[in-house]
């Protein structure tokens, strides 16, 4: 039996307390090495102090426990939880696959039962006519057995290009073997020409040059008119625009002052309220006057 000796330790001051037969410490963690715990006469091997925890953990020696139990338990719990989650997901996937297979099998069985039922009815009642779907009598005109072979789009395009090349080669060979035959032009558009771009066409200005030229001519005409007015003051002023004599009837100098829309609406509301107050005062001061109803809809 191993006895823990009373030799001095190489670690710092440790409060040796005994709680429930376990040596504890108030500090967080104390680590020491090569602590001789033998009785001195037994010649037993020395134990190494691995960890001293101050939060409920006991002293752990290397020859007793190789790792901290609390950490091992936490890691084991995490591994168990992860494995449980993965197993639950696998089980759900397996259940879904089994349900899909069961549903497909059920549909196949129902289809087979329906087919057997139709066969039995046809066997027991031969007097009934055969019912067929109208689309079974239809056929594709291009895929019928007696239809000619049809080429794909790529093959048809390639065949058309080959025939066109052969036709051009034929024309070239005929023109080489019979030079006495004149050249025939089949495209009439080759004789057409652009009227504005013919060699004998006059030079045409660009759009920017035409605008610049018009501005220059307008400024020259304005300067000419100004010079004529300066040199001949006896010539009266000629006005050719009749709109210069027009005027706005509402904005003339002799026109009465007009109110804005907001002021006019406010003025109308004030006058309406004053008329209502006047009626109320007249009715209060002259009770002998009967009530006059002006709205005929009240009697409707």
SULGIRA-V396673 format. One record per backbone hydrogen bond with DSSP energy under -0.5 kcal/mol. NH is the residue of the N-H (numbers start at 1). CO is the residue of the C=O. E is the energy in kcal/mol with one decimal. If there is no record, write none. Layout:
BEGIN
NH;CO;E  NH;CO;E
END
This chain:
BEGIN
5;3;-0.6  16;14;-0.9  17;15;-1.0  17;24;-0.9  19;17;-0.5  19;22;-2.1  22;19;-1.3  24;17;-1.4  25;53;-0.8  30;52;-1.0  32;49;-0.8  35;47;-0.5  36;34;-0.6  37;35;-0.7  50;48;-0.6  50;60;-2.5  51;60;-1.3  52;30;-0.6  54;28;-1.1  59;23;-1.0  60;51;-2.2  62;48;-2.3  64;61;-1.0  65;61;-2.1  72;68;-1.8  73;69;-2.8  74;70;-2.1  75;71;-2.5  76;72;-2.4  77;73;-2.3  78;74;-2.4  79;75;-2.5  80;76;-2.5  81;77;-2.4  82;78;-2.6  83;79;-2.6  84;80;-2.3  85;81;-2.4  86;82;-2.6  87;83;-2.5  88;84;-2.5  89;85;-2.4  90;86;-2.4  91;87;-2.4  92;88;-2.3  93;89;-2.4  94;90;-2.4  95;91;-2.4  96;92;-2.4  97;93;-2.5  98;94;-2.5  99;95;-2.3  100;96;-2.5  101;97;-2.4  102;98;-2.5  103;99;-2.6  104;100;-2.5  105;101;-2.5  106;102;-2.2  107;103;-2.2  108;104;-2.2  109;105;-2.3  110;106;-2.3  111;107;-2.3  112;108;-2.3  113;109;-2.4  114;110;-2.3  115;111;-2.2  116;112;-2.5  117;113;-2.3  118;114;-2.3  119;115;-2.2  120;116;-2.5  121;117;-2.5  122;118;-2.2  123;119;-1.8  124;120;-2.5  125;121;-1.9  128;125;-1.1  132;130;-0.5  136;133;-2.0  137;134;-1.5  138;135;-0.8  141;139;-0.5  147;144;-1.7  156;152;-2.5  157;153;-2.6  158;154;-2.3  159;155;-2.4  160;156;-2.3  161;157;-2.2  162;158;-2.2  163;159;-2.4  164;160;-2.1  165;161;-2.2  166;162;-2.3  167;163;-2.3  168;164;-2.1  169;165;-2.3  170;166;-2.2  171;167;-2.0  172;168;-2.3  173;169;-2.4  174;170;-2.3  175;171;-2.4  176;172;-1.7  177;173;-2.2  178;174;-1.9  181;178;-1.2  185;183;-0.5  186;184;-0.6  188;186;-0.8  190;187;-1.3  191;188;-1.4  192;189;-0.9  195;193;-0.5  198;195;-0.5  201;198;-1.7  210;206;-2.2  211;207;-2.1  212;208;-2.3  213;209;-2.2  214;210;-2.1  215;211;-2.2  216;212;-2.0  217;213;-2.1  218;214;-2.1  219;215;-2.3  220;216;-2.1  221;217;-2.2  222;218;-2.0  223;219;-2.3  224;220;-2.1  225;221;-2.2  226;222;-2.1  227;223;-2.3  228;224;-2.3  229;225;-2.0  230;226;-1.8  231;227;-2.3  232;228;-1.9  235;232;-1.0  239;237;-0.6  240;238;-0.6  242;240;-0.7  244;241;-1.5  245;242;-1.4  246;243;-0.9  249;247;-0.5  252;249;-0.6  255;252;-1.1  264;260;-2.6  265;261;-2.3  266;262;-2.3  267;263;-2.5  268;264;-2.1  269;265;-2.1  270;266;-2.2  271;267;-2.2  272;268;-2.2  273;269;-2.4  274;270;-2.3  275;271;-2.2  276;272;-1.9  277;273;-2.5  278;274;-2.2  279;275;-2.0  280;276;-2.1  281;277;-2.5  282;278;-2.4  283;279;-2.4  284;280;-1.7  285;281;-2.5  286;282;-2.0  289;286;-1.3  293;291;-0.6  294;292;-0.7  296;294;-0.8  298;295;-1.4  299;296;-1.2  300;297;-1.1
END
